[in-house]
Amino acid sequence: MSRTCQVCGRGTRASQSRSHSNVATKRKQFINVQKKTVDGEKIKICAKCIKTMAKNEK
């Protein structure tokens, strides 16, 4: 499953985890992608976009 938002295009970011001795190891930070039906179509959308859409509906 692709970990990118189909609305805003955000995806994974490169990051580093640090040990106690400050040695860096590469890792990925994933966004919170959810499957949601919008306008009768199932899409993968990030939680940030879901919150923004809910705010703009009011």
N, C-alpha and C positions, 0 to 999 in steps of 0.2 A: 504494500500500500504506500502510495506516494504521500509524503508528509508535508505537503504544501497546501495552502489555502487556495481554493478556486476563485475566491472573491478578491482578496487583496494581493495574493501571490507570495505571501510570506512563507518561508521554509526553515529548514534547519540551519543552525549557526555553528561555526567552529568555536571551540572553547578549550580550556585546559583545566584539568584537575591537578591540584597541588598536594603533594605528600607532606609529611611532617618536616622532612628535610628540604622542602621547597622545590623538589624535582617536578617538572611539568610533564604531564602525559596528555596527549590530544584526546578529546572526546567531543561528542555532539550534544547540542541543546536542541531538543525537539519542541515544537509548538503544540498547543493543545488543540488537535484537529478532531472534530466531531462530524458524524454523518447526520445531515438534516435535510428535510424536504422543504424546499423554498420554491414557491410558484409551481407546485406539482412536479418538481424535478429533484431527485436526490443528489446532493452535492457534498463535498468535503469542505467544511468551513471552520475557521478557527474560532475559539471562544471569544476572542476580542471582537470579531465581526458580528457574532451572535448578539453580544451585549450592545454593540453600536446600533444594530438593526432594531433591537427591542426599544432602545432609547428614542430612536427616530420615529417609531410607530405611534408614540403618545401624542 
